Amino acid sequence: MSFGDHLEELRRALFKSIAALFLGFLAGMLVANDIVAYVQTPVRESLERFYMRQTVDQQLDRIAELKAQGREANEDELVTYEDMQREGLVVSEYLIEPQALRRLLEEMYPQLATPQPPAAEPSKPDSTKPDVAESHHGVDREKLIELRLFQPIEQDSRLRVVGHSMMEPFSVWLKAAFISGLVFSSPFIFYFIWEFVAAGLYKHEQSYIYTYMPISIGLFIGGALLAFFFAFEPLLDFMFWYYERTETQPDLNLSEWVSFVLMMPLGFGISFQLPLLMLLLERIGIFTVESYWSKWRLAVVIIMVIAMILTPSPDPYSMLLMGVPLVGLYFGGIWLCKIAPGRRLESPGDLLARRG
C-alpha cells in the first residue's frame, strides 16, 4: 500500500479503538459505584487495625489505672484488650455531669426517683452573702463522671474516606468508569491495533506477536494483582504507623486514595514488562546475554531506582515489593533471551567487526 493508504488504515484503526473505548466507558458506568466501594476495602481494613491498636493502648492504660486503685479484682470493670480484640470493639471516653445523668435516669426510670422534701418558705435574700450565680466559676472537671462507651469497630464513623469538594465524588466516579471502560475495551483495542500492524509483517513475524502478547498481558495482570493484593496492606500499615508515631489522626481524601489505588497497579503492571523489554533490546543488537550477566549488579541498582520512581508512595515496603520481583524478572529476562524463538539482529558494530 502507499503511504496514504497506510494513513487511511491507521485512521480506521484509531476510529474503531475510540468507538470500543466509548462502549467500554458506558459499560464502566454501570460498575463504577461498585469499583469505588471495592477499592476502599484495603484502607478500611488498615484503618480498623489502626484504631484497634489505639484501643488496645487505651485499655492497657485503663487496666493500669484500675490496678493502681486496687480495683483489678472487679471483673465488671477489668475488660482486657484481648476481650475487645475478640469482640471487635473500640472504646470512646466521655465526661458527664452527675446531676444530668441522674435526671436522665429518673426520666427514663421514674421508680428510681427519690422523694423530695417539701419546699421551704422562700426567705429574703441576705445582702451580705454573695450571689450564687456570681460565685459560679463553671464546671468542675474533678466532679464529672467518666463514661466509657463501647462500639463495634465496623460501625466506627472514622472508617471512611471523605470528599473535600462538591464535585469530588462525581469526578472519582468518572475516573473509575473510564479506567474500568479501558480495561473492558482493551482486548478490542489491542486487536484493532494489531490489525494495522500485522499488515506490514511477514508470517513468521506475526507468529512472534501471537507468542509474546499473551506473555505481556500475563505479566501486566500479575504485576497489577501483586500491587492490589499484597502491596496495599503493608504500605497502608506502614503509613498509619507514622500517624501513631506523630500522634495524629488520619482523614483520607477520596480522590487521592482512588487515584493512588488506580496508579499503583498500573506502575506495577508496566514495570513487569521488563523481560520482554530485555528480549527486544537483545534481539535488535543493543545488548547481549553476556552483557546482561556481567552488569547484573548495576541492573539491580537501576531496578531499585525505577521501583522508587514508579511506586507513588515513599515508603520502602512498596518499593521492595516492586523491586524484588523485578530483580527476579531480570534474570528471567536473561533466560527468555536464550530460549525465545527468533534470530538476534546484528548491530552496526557487529557488522563492521565482521567485515573488518
VENMOUR-V596067 format. One record per pair of residues at least 4 apart in sequence whose C-alpha atoms are under 6 Angstrom apart, sorted by the first residue. I is the first residue (numbers start at 0). GAP is how many residues later the second one is. D is the distance in Angstrom with one decimal. If there is no record, write none. Layout:
# VENMOUR-V596067
i: (I I)
gap: (GAP GAP)
d: (D D)
This chain:
# VENMOUR-V596067
i: (0 12 16 19 20 23 23 23 24 24 24 27 27 27 27 28 31 31 31 33 42 43 47 54 55 58 65 65 66 66 83 83 87 87 88 88 88 89 89 89 90 90 91 91 92 92 93 93 94 94 94 94 95 95 96 104 105 105 105 160 160 160 161 161 162 162 171 176 181 185 189 193 200 208 213 217 218 219 222 222 222 223 223 223 224 225 226 226 227 230 231 233 234 242 242 258 259 264 266 274 277 278 280 280 281 281 281 282 282 283 284 284 284 303 306 306 306 307 318 319 325 328 335 345)
gap: (4 179 172 165 164 157 160 161 152 153 156 4 149 152 153 148 141 144 145 4 4 115 4 35 25 22 5 6 4 5 4 5 64 65 62 63 64 60 61 63 58 59 56 57 54 55 52 53 49 50 51 52 48 49 47 4 4 6 7 91 92 93 91 92 90 91 83 4 4 4 4 4 4 4 4 4 53 49 45 46 49 41 44 45 4 4 4 38 4 87 4 4 83 4 5 4 4 4 43 58 55 58 5 6 4 5 6 61 62 61 60 61 62 19 12 15 16 11 4 4 4 4 4 4)
d: (5.6 5.4 4.9 5.7 5.5 4.0 5.5 5.1 5.9 5.3 4.0 5.8 4.4 5.2 4.7 4.8 5.9 5.4 4.9 5.9 6.0 5.7 5.9 5.7 5.3 5.9 5.2 5.6 5.6 4.9 5.7 5.0 5.8 5.8 5.4 4.6 5.3 5.7 5.4 5.7 5.5 4.5 5.7 5.3 5.8 4.5 5.9 5.0 5.8 5.5 4.7 5.7 5.5 5.3 5.0 5.7 4.9 5.8 5.3 5.1 5.8 5.2 5.2 5.3 5.7 5.2 5.9 5.9 5.8 6.0 5.9 5.7 5.9 5.6 6.0 6.0 5.6 4.0 4.8 4.3 5.9 4.1 5.6 5.0 5.9 5.4 4.7 5.2 5.8 5.8 5.9 6.0 6.0 5.8 5.2 6.0 6.0 6.0 5.4 3.9 6.0 5.3 5.4 5.9 5.9 4.8 5.4 4.3 5.5 5.0 5.6 5.5 4.7 5.3 5.4 5.9 5.4 5.4 5.8 5.6 6.0 5.9 5.4 5.8)
